[in-house]
């Protein structure tokens, strides 16, 4: 199959959806059991930039 064909793209999307539907319940179970930590975003503060948790080019939403 050629990556530009519609069949390839459809099967790729179906595979991604199937992977998500398979991994999501397992991830929830692992988090509840305490085996895995939940992924959380770092809130924007001046301290998060100082600690190097955000890239220097990132700006606050709505501030141009």
Secondary structure as the mmCIF struct_conf table of DSSP 4:
data_model
#
loop_
_struct_conf.conf_type_id
_struct_conf.id
_struct_conf.beg_label_comp_id
_struct_conf.beg_label_asym_id
_struct_conf.beg_label_seq_id
_struct_conf.end_label_comp_id
_struct_conf.end_label_asym_id
_struct_conf.end_label_seq_id
TURN_TY1_P TURN_TY1_P1 UNK A 3 UNK A 4
BEND BEND1 UNK A 5 UNK A 5
HELX_RH_AL_P HELX_RH_AL_P1 UNK A 6 UNK A 33
TURN_TY1_P TURN_TY1_P2 UNK A 34 UNK A 34
BEND BEND2 UNK A 35 UNK A 36
HELX_LH_PP_P HELX_LH_PP_P1 UNK A 37 UNK A 39
HELX_LH_PP_P HELX_LH_PP_P2 UNK A 41 UNK A 44
HELX_RH_AL_P HELX_RH_AL_P2 UNK A 46 UNK A 50
TURN_TY1_P TURN_TY1_P3 UNK A 51 UNK A 52
BEND BEND3 UNK A 54 UNK A 54
TURN_TY1_P TURN_TY1_P4 UNK A 56 UNK A 57
TURN_TY1_P TURN_TY1_P5 UNK A 61 UNK A 62
#
